[in-house]
Amino acid sequence: MKFYQRLSYSALNLPTSAAGMPIFIFILPFYADDLGLGLSLVGIIFFLGRFTDILTDPVMGLLIDKFPSRWGKHKHWIFLSAPIFMIATFLIFLPPTSSPSSIYFFVGLFLLYSAFTLSSITQLSWATFLAPDYDDRTKLLTLRELMALLGMFSVIAIPAFVEITDPSLQAKVNAIGIFVLFCIPIITLNALIQTPDSLETSPRKTLDNPFKNFKKLFSNTILIRIVIAAVLIAFCMSLNGALYLIWMEVVVELPEYSSRLMLIYYIVSVFGLAIWRYLSLKTSKHFAAGISCIYATIILISGFIGYWFIRDLETTYKLIAVGSFIVLYGISFSGPLPLINAMTADVSDKLAVEVGENMSGTVFSFLTTLTKVGFALAAVLPYLVLELYWGFDISIGTANTESSKMAIYYIYTFVPIISYSIAAYLLFTHSLGRADHEEIKSKLSKNAV
């Protein structure tokens, strides 16, 4: 593929990440506090919306594998996702009322995540066709991750500028929604025109039970190990995102710097992506992904210990310390998940050799389904635990009890330390490397002939 074609494909991930990342950082606090739904209710609604969305992933993966169109195996699904994505973005980011019901929030989330399902699984399946080589696949999917980081960078930059004139959370959320609505049609149309697709002349029109296929994948040891690692990493990332604004306000007590520090976090993560990509090309995907998890663990341990030394410092010195932690932690953010996506594509090729059929859609829907469990649990569990067990009240900020503040501190740092450590072990012991994939690719070529 030409570079512009790669860029057109990868850019599809920009609006997805631009709409997805603010869910944890801005949308959940916005609906919980500003729109009055409360922390526990918002957490439960988010989990239910995420859970119902999880059930659609297996079906979507099977549809991608079994029902191509005359435009290819993937393009029509990308096209269908765009209008759903736009409607959901409007509902969630630009609510027409200041007191939406819980049903309204649930429907908006369900539509948004359904659009993500249509788009994201299709994109990942598409990558197995666009980049069939071991290292080329890494390059394409890390470029896709770069587009995701640019999307995140945009929606952090927008609030950082908005808060200069209007610090309200509603103004930030509205501005992000307008940006995403502008991006979706332009980027989607360009990708559909510029990017080639896999044409299957003899599609199989039988629709198997997608959940039966999922049950079979649970017995695939190589796949399940990297999927568990992805679930743990997703849990860490979404937990930090869901608690970030609360952590900045009631633990480190620097709420006025939250958007600007988060902007720095995503700028740094771009450099981190280049580091992990380089390490992957020089060694292997699973080694680079494992190292990134170990690095994240070391930074979190440093932050866990360092908090006791900076908690009583003056604002300037505390800001320097917290900013340093965020910069160092940001380097790890973009490391493991794009490499795990590339590893999953390799496993998909291995399965294609074993069963004689391309199952990339089903395999990636398996990955996204279980990863979404990690994302969903990371939002609902800490919110419920904080509010129901420690009595944390999001509306009173620093006036909460010292024990509830310490609970946020422990959850924000110590839980990810454990999760990243387990994920690192699973990644280091992955057994499908560069030489193995070359052999698999050779067999696929012979089967195609």
Protein Blocks (a to p, Z undefined) as FASTA:
>chain_A
ZZklmmmmmmmmmmmmmmmmmmmmmmmmmmmmmnonojklmmmmmmmmmmmmmmmmmmmm
mmmmmmccfkbjklmmmmmmmmmmmmmmmmmmmccbfbdcfklmmmmmmmmmmmmmmmmm
mmmmmmmmmmmbfklmmmmmmmmmmmmmmmmmmmmmmmmmmmmmomcfklmmmmmmmmmm
mmmmmmmmmmmmmpccdddfbbcfbdcdfklmmmmmmmmmklmmmmmmmmmmmmmmmmmm
mmmmmmmmmmnopmklmmmmmmmmmmmmmmmmmmmmmmmmmmcmklmmmmmmmmmmmmmm
mmmmmmmmmmmmcfklmmmmmmmmmmmmmmmmmmmmmmmmmmmmmmmmmmmmmnopafkl
mmmmmmmmmmmmmmmmmmmmmmmmmmmmnopafklommpcfklmmmmmmmmmmmmmmmmm
mmmmmmmmpcbdfklmmmmmmmmmmmmZZ
